[in-house]
Amino acid sequence: MNEELRRGHTGGVKHVLLSDKRLEGKYVAVPDFGADRVVAFGSDPLAVKRSAVAAGFADPVVTYVPPSDMVHVY
């Protein structure tokens, strides 16, 4: 993970998830719903959660960031 992701962004987590192309098609972990930074990311949601917990975040929020060209309905 690069320094920019470790430090976080100033535009909030939505900005991070939409602006960083490396996160497309990946699972990401943030410390909580109000967080403005990504603490772990990868292709396996369980591994992402474990990585975030190992980094000291006891109950991270893990979500999927779809590719920008994919229609995603919730």
Secondary structure, DSSP 4 states (H G I P E B T S, - for coil): --HHHHH--SSHHHHHHHH-GGGTTEEEEESSTT--S--EEES-HHHHHHHHHHTT-SS-EEEEE--TTS----
